[in-house]
Amino acid sequence: MGDCEKMKFGQMELEIPVLQGGMGVGVSLSGLAGAVSLAGGLGVISAAQIGFRNPNFAKSPIDTNLSVLKEEILKAKKISQGKPVGVNIMVVTRRYEDYVKAAVEAGADVIVSGAGLPMDLPRLTVGYPVLLAPIVSGKRALQVLLAYWKKHYNRKPDLVIVEGPKAGGHLGFSREELETVDGAEFDRRVSEILEITKKEAIPVFVGGGVYERKDLDHYRKLGADGVQIATRFVTTFECDAHENYKMAYIEAKEEDVVIVKSPVGMPGRAIRNAFLERVEKGERFLEDGCKQCITTCNPKETPYCITKALINAVNGKVEEGLLFCGSNVYRANRMESVSQIMEEFRI
Ligand SMILES: Cc1cc2nc3c(=O)[nH]c(=O)nc-3n(C[C@H](O)[C@H](O)[C@H](O)COP(=O)(O)O)c2cc1C
């Protein structure tokens, strides 16, 4: 690989210090994840409702998801030519443990887990050569996790992802924090986390609003090892979402980005569209049967079924769906290839 600097995490080596953020539902499947891994980073499949295109999904969503997850991991590894591929599984996923087991059985190299603290991840992956990467948004969460893993499993994370308030999808910040945590405050929080991780020799990747090379340089200067990027990868030819989804990103302006209350119980960032305007006016969008996605949703109270809204979006019905995005979405102005983006981040 010429004279580029390779990074080693346990048994895994990355040529380019970029993790692609997992994007559900169906935005990061084997196509995107495989391409990112092939290009030298770590591609990450999102396990969230991954079986949504399978005819059995409506009848038995979780079992269908588990078998499609395995298929997608194998497909991604084929595309990446055997290079490591990760899987993102949110802690609030119903039957989280079964998703983790399915992922490691199919040969996932890294499990990335946020939207909650993955307290029992070491127990669920015993005996598998898999790296564990929790996502945190502050020092306190990391300290709790490190202490618990040490006491119960005598192990530490193989890498830690710190996600800031500019990220897409569900956010680990309250609405107030989203307004008060600016770039300088987030940098301060990253530095606090780095003080802890340096002592433990745990590599750190920072995500949320990372869009170009200077963002990587900025976080590396602070002491991080790499970055996690999601939004920038949506407008690639390889991204698994429908073309209309990508076009919605290209057309979005800064003022179109809104913070929504999601049925998951965390704030989320999305592009304002007809669907969100109807939800705002009090319309409800429910499904015939609950698709068993997350533990925190109460189907009786939720204003909309988030599974259905995300499936509509990824299938191209963008005015009837929820278009999650990071705060930098308005910067997308053309389609790119994954390898073009990745080369920008080679160090
Ligand atoms: C469309 C979309 C879907 C996402 N879905 C998930 C998800 O299912 N699980 C998760 O942990 N993070 C999810 N995220 C967050 C990303 O993995 C990532 O950490 C974050 O968006 C990084 O910020 P960036 O988009 O500014 O690069 C999603 C982000 C986007 C844009």
The ligand as a MOL file (V3000), in Angstrom:
LIG
                    3D

  0  0  0     0  0            999 V3000
M  V30 BEGIN CTAB
M  V30 COUNTS 31 33 0 0 0
M  V30 BEGIN ATOM
M  V30 1 C -29.7550 7.9930 7.2030 0
M  V30 2 C -29.0730 7.7030 8.5020 0
M  V30 3 C -29.4060 6.5760 9.2280 0
M  V30 4 C -28.7450 6.2520 10.4090 0
M  V30 5 N -29.0610 5.0980 11.0610 0
M  V30 6 C -28.3690 4.7330 12.1660 0
M  V30 7 C -28.6220 3.4860 12.8020 0
M  V30 8 O -29.4640 2.6930 12.3670 0
M  V30 9 N -27.9020 3.1790 13.9210 0
M  V30 10 C -26.9500 4.0330 14.4250 0
M  V30 11 O -26.3130 3.7170 15.4360 0
M  V30 12 N -26.6800 5.2120 13.8220 0
M  V30 13 C -27.3510 5.5760 12.7140 0
M  V30 14 N -27.0560 6.7570 12.0860 0
M  V30 15 C -25.9250 7.5780 12.5920 0
M  V30 16 C -24.6500 7.3010 11.7710 0
M  V30 17 O -24.2360 5.9750 11.9200 0
M  V30 18 C -23.4560 8.2090 12.1130 0
M  V30 19 O -22.9060 7.9300 13.3220 0
M  V30 20 C -23.6750 9.6710 12.0730 0
M  V30 21 O -24.6770 10.0080 11.1860 0
M  V30 22 C -22.3920 10.3820 11.7070 0
M  V30 23 O -22.5810 11.7250 11.3850 0
M  V30 24 P -22.6300 12.2230 9.8710 0
M  V30 25 O -23.8640 11.6660 9.2900 0
M  V30 26 O -22.6430 13.7090 10.0020 0
M  V30 27 O -21.4040 11.7310 9.1670 0
M  V30 28 C -27.7210 7.1230 10.9100 0
M  V30 29 C -27.3900 8.2660 10.1780 0
M  V30 30 C -28.0420 8.5740 8.9980 0
M  V30 31 C -27.6440 9.7970 8.2250 0
M  V30 END ATOM
M  V30 BEGIN BOND
M  V30 1 1 1 2
M  V30 2 1 2 3
M  V30 3 2 2 30
M  V30 4 2 3 4
M  V30 5 1 4 5
M  V30 6 1 4 28
M  V30 7 2 5 6
M  V30 8 1 6 7
M  V30 9 1 6 13
M  V30 10 2 7 8
M  V30 11 1 7 9
M  V30 12 1 9 10
M  V30 13 2 10 11
M  V30 14 1 10 12
M  V30 15 2 12 13
M  V30 16 1 13 14
M  V30 17 1 14 15
M  V30 18 1 14 28
M  V30 19 1 15 16
M  V30 20 1 16 17
M  V30 21 1 16 18
M  V30 22 1 18 19
M  V30 23 1 18 20
M  V30 24 1 20 21
M  V30 25 1 20 22
M  V30 26 1 22 23
M  V30 27 1 23 24
M  V30 28 2 24 25
M  V30 29 1 24 26
M  V30 30 1 24 27
M  V30 31 2 28 29
M  V30 32 1 29 30
M  V30 33 1 30 31
M  V30 END BOND
M  V30 END CTAB
M  END
